[in-house]
């Protein structure tokens, strides 16, 4: 029994030795130590306010290998003849396969979530230690293999991909050390935003066949609330008369969020030629992403004079404003000249316009009767409608607010539309 056990053990030893010999015969592996660290380290530091993320990468070693038979591309998990013309590079904790046909250089990638309120994102490389490795001096004269597309294991690739332009350039591929990509808002993750970090601590020059290692590399991402939300404000029209209904409009800066809501503009008070308007927005309302859209409010007709409009944008979130309070001031003049006169068009009379209490509609032609009258406010809402068979009609305007209205008159011969100003 003991002889059988010894024989089996000896046989296993022979098989293992044979496997090692065959592996060495068909492949060449080299581990290059880069630092005093025993292993690769990837440390992430997040500030307590979650507005800063710092990532430090320390590479202890990289591994290079080639296949002498030219049959197996181990990085991609399938067979192709061309792999024998290249070497492969890896480092624990880094991923490969970025940029089809371009050198397959390992890089660091991390997906992350961060608070939705941080609209501005900036990033920078704080520092690194540089080391140049000559692959030819390490016994590797072949170039690093190009990345290949992913295919099912049971189906071989249709061809071997290589970007000949990249491989012919005498410069380090992936010179952009780090990139942060924003991917928008994620409503399923408590309305957080999401993004991806790509850091490239290893760069490669295919002409010189050299590696540029950026060790002890520190990358920082800074999230911040924008200093202001409102891009501009405007008084419409530009030249205002006493017959114009004044419109105040705010224009928000464009942001990447989809969806969103329009915030509410309110006229707080008008006194002593000062107009106070507030724009209120509740960032604690999580029915949709927090985006600020353009908004308007109709101030209406104003007496002649010089006015100052004071606008204040306010986030009324009781748990701490997500958006800063912004205050703007703009001056404008209302002139005495009236731009709207009484309308007399083709037998159709509309007067007085502008009006105070009443407006009159009439047809001097006794054969042309008023059949149907409609009046709409500036938003398009129908506020008055009447059917009649008279030659003239008077509408009581005293119950309507001052502003702009539109009237539609259908007669027995034609149809008319016009603007009315209520003072």
Secondary structure by P-SEA (a helix, b strand, c coil): caaaaaaaaaaaaaaaaaaaaaaaacbbbbbbbcccccbbbbbbbbcccccbbbbbbbbcbbbbbbbccccccccccccccccccbbbbbcccccccccccccbbbbbbbbbcccccccbbbbbbccbbbbbbcccccccccccccccccccccccccbbbbcccccccccccccccbbbbbbcccccccbbbbbbbbbbcccccccccbbbbbccbbbbbbbbccccccccccccccccccccbbbbbbbbccccccbbbbbbbbbccccccbbbbbbbbbcccccccccccbbbbbbccccbbbbbbbbbbbccccccccccbbbbbbbbbbcccccccccccccccccccccccbbbbbbccccccccbbbbbcccccccccccccccccccccccccbbbbbbbbbccccccccccccc
